[in-house]
């Protein structure tokens, strides 16, 4: 069906994006036998990209505690988490059903003392220890790369 020139053309309205959602993440690290900084990365469940353990705020829990809980659930990690964040990064979280949500992630260092043999999401993710420079190259988010590199250099420097 042809549209006549007199018919009004549809107008597209700029729909503002919602404010980014906040998440908290752990940057799991350890020193290897050569005193080099290693960072543990996990794969995301859906896209299988290398990421750090992260999750949504939990009622009544401080951000650094949430980060530590996520590290335990996603990678079986236990250790000492710092209360002061290293920085933050932004990314687009792909949701089930095809949608996406903009997120800002606060990152807290977690000095890993041990990794359990079993943890809640073990069958859903892969974990791997990388030298910090290699870990930075594995992640997609430029701000997270910068956080990893700055942290590793500061510890080794």
N, C-alpha and C positions, 0 to 999 in steps of 0.2 A: 504494500500500500504506500503510495507516494504522499509525502507531506506537502501541503500547500504552503506557499511563502507567507501566508497570513497567519498560520499557526505559530504560537509562541514556541521558541526553542527551549529545550530543557536547560535549567540553570544548575550548575554544580556549585555546591557550597563547600567552602573550606571547613572541614570538620576538624576541630583541634584534637591533637592526640592527647590522651590522658597523661597525667604526670607519671614519671617512671616509678615502678614498684621497687621497694627496698629489699635486698637480700644480704645475708652475712656469709662470709666464706673463710675457710682456713687455708693458710699457705703452709702445708706440711713440709718440714725440713729436718735434715739431720746432717751430721758430719761423717764422711766415710773414713776408711782407714788412712787415707792420705791427707786428712783434714780438709777435704774439699766439700763444699756445700752441695747437697743433693736435695731435690724437690720431688715430692710424690705427686703425680698427676693421675686422674681417674678419667675413664671415658664416660661421656654422657650416655644416658640410657637410650635416647632416640637417635641422635645423629652420630654417635660414637666418636665425637670430637674429644680431644684432650682438654680437660678442664680441671679446676680445683674444686674440692668439696664445698658445696654451698646450699643454702636453703632459705626459706621464708622465716620472718620473725616468729617467735614463739611467746605466747602470753606469759608474762612474769619472768622471762629469761633475758639476761643481758646479752648484747650482741656477740661478745667474744665467747660466751658459753654456748650460744646457738651454733657458732662456727665449729666449736669443738664437738658438739653433738653430731653435726653433719659429717664431720671427718670420721667419727666412730661408725655411723650408720652406712656411709658410702664406701669407706675404705678400711674399717676395723682399726683405726688409729687411736692411740692413747698417748698423752704427753702433756706438756705444759703450754697452755695458750696464753698469749699476752693480752692485756686489757686495752692497749693502745693500738689503733688500726695503722697498718702500713700505708694505706691509701684506698682508693676505690676505682672501679672501672665500670663502664657501661656495656651492655650487650642486649641483643634482642632474643628473648626466650620464646622458642617455638612451642606452642601449646598443642595439646591433643585436639584434633578437630581442625587444624590448619591455621588457627589464629596465632598472633604473636603479641608479646608484651615487652615494652621497654623496661629494663631493669638497671638499677644502680646497685653495685655490690661492694660492700665494705669488706676489706681483707685484713685478717688477723693472723699473725704468725703462730704456728703450732710446732714446738720443738718435740718431735716424735720420739718417744721412749720405746714403743713397741707396736707391732701390728698383730692383731689377733689372727688366729687361723680361720675363724668363722665370724661373719658379721652379717647384718640384715640384707644388704644389697650385693653380697659377694657374687651371686650368680648373674647379676644384671650389669656388672661393670668390670673393666680390666684396670688394674693399678700397676704403676711402674715408677721406679726411682730413676730420675735423670739428673745429671750434673746440671746446676742451675742455668747455665748458658744454653744447654740443649733444651731444657724444659721451656725456657722462654721462647724458643723457636717453634715449639710444638703447639702453643696456644694461638688462637686466632685474634684475640682482642689486643690491640696495640697498647692500651693502658695497663693491661695485666702483664704483658711482656716487660714493660718498663718497671713495674713493681718487682717482678721476679729478678730482673737484672740488677736493680739498685740494691735489693735485699742481699743477694748473693755476694755482690762486690763489697758491700759494707761488712759482711761477716768474714769474708776472706781477706779483706784489705787491712 
